[in-house]
Amino acid sequence: MAKGEGKVVAQNKKARHDYTIVETLEAGLVLTGTEIKSVRAARLTLKDGYAQIKHGEAWLVNVHITPYEQGNIWNQDPDRTRKLLLKKREIAKLANELKGTGMTLVPLKVYLKDGFAKVLLGLAKGKHDYDKRESIKRRDQNREIARVMKSVNRR
């Protein structure tokens, strides 16, 4: 299975609009029992989430996982910081790339792969407003070209 494949439970559509994604990587997600049940029920939001490197470990911050309804006392804080599972050399590489370059790590999607929750992280650089307008213009042009080509191919 390739990177990013599996049952997608949440996607951060705004990330590709707000950032230019330079590189992607897959990370495991450390969750408690009730959190994984909420993830399997697709009850999480990635909208304001980001990842950071602290003390040689990767952490997922600001990702909201709604408490599991039948969880009772076992539910965790929905906005707690969660650990990401990455290899040491991947963490070291990310720490180097994030250091003072205006780059950030954003979660692009969360999916289930072989029963485990995985996060597709994107190493991203923020876009300016004019870059966003350019992206929208290019997307509209491609859509128009595809529409014209489809009508020409029908004839």
N, C-alpha and C positions, 0 to 999 in steps of 0.2 A: 504494500500500500504506500502511495506517495505521501509527501507532506501535505497536510490539510485535508486528507480524505477521511471519511467516517461519517457518522450521523451528526450533522451540524445542529447544535442546539441553540446557539446564539451567534450573531454576526454584527460587527461594528461597521455599518455602511458609511457612516460619517467619516471614519478614519481615512479612507481613500480620497475623500473630498478635501479634507483639511491637511493631509500630509502627502508627501511624495515618499512612497515606500521603496527603500533602497535594497533591503534584504529581508527575507523571512526565515524564521526558525520555529521548530516545534518544541514545546516544553510540557512536561507533566505538571499536574496541579495537585497540591496536597489539600485534601478536603476531609471533613469529618463525615460520619455516616449519614446524618440528616442532610448535609449540604449536597452530597452526591445524589441523593434522592430528588432534591430540588433541581439540580442540574439536569438529571434525566427527564424531568418534567418540563424542561426548558424555561425555568423561572429565574432567569438572571439577566442583567443588563451590563453591557460593556461600554456604554456611551462615554462616560467620563474616566474610564480606567486607563492606567498606565503601569509600566513595570519599572522597577529601579533595582540597582545593585547596591547592597549595603553589607559591609563586612564579609565580602566574598560569597554572598548568597544573593539569589534573585528573588524579588518579592513582587506580587501583583497587588496593586493599590487601587482603591476606589471602585472595585467591581462589586456590584450589589447582587447577592444571591438571596432571594426571598426565603424566609424561614419555612421549613417543611411543616405543613398544617398538622400532621399527626406526630410531630416531633416532641411536643411537651417541653420538658426541662432540658432536653439534649440539644436544642437549637442553639446555634452560635450567633454572634453579632452579625447581621447581614452585610455590614460594610467593613468587616475586619480585613487586615492585610493577610494575604495567603502566600505561602511559599511556593516557588516554582522549582521544578526539578530539571536541572541542566548539569552538564558535565563541567568540571573545573576549567577546562581550556575554553569552553564556550563562554563561561562567565567572564573569564579574563579577557577574551577577545571583545566581548560586549562592553566591558568596563573601559577598555582602551578607546573604543569607538565613541562612547558616550561622553568621555572626558572633554569638556570644553569645546564641543564642536557644534552645538545647536541641534544635536540629534536626540531623539527620544525613542523609547520602546512603547509601542501601543499594541494592545491585544486586538487582532483582526477578527478572530472567531474562536469559539469554544466548541469542541466536538468530542464525541465518544469514539474511541478506537480500541477495539478488543476489550470493552468493558471499562476502560480507564478514561478519565477526563483529560483532554489535552487542550492546550492553548496555542494558537498560531500567533506568534509575536512578529511584529514588523518593526524593523529598524527604520525610523522615519525622520524626515526633515520637514519642518512646517512650511506650508505654502503661504504666499502672500495673496492678497485679494485678486491681483491681476493674473496670477497663476491659476487661481480657481476659475476665473472667467475664461481663460484660455482652454482649460480642461473641458469646461461645459461646451464651449464653441466647437472644439475638436470632436467631442462625443456626438453633438448634434449633426455635424458634417458627416461623420461616419454613418450615422443612422440614416441620413438622407441618401447617401450613396448606396447603402444596402437596399433601401426601399426602391430606388430607381433601377438598380441591377436586378432586383427580384421581378419588377414589372417587365423589364426587357427580356429576361429569361423565360417568361411565360409565353411570349409571342412565338 
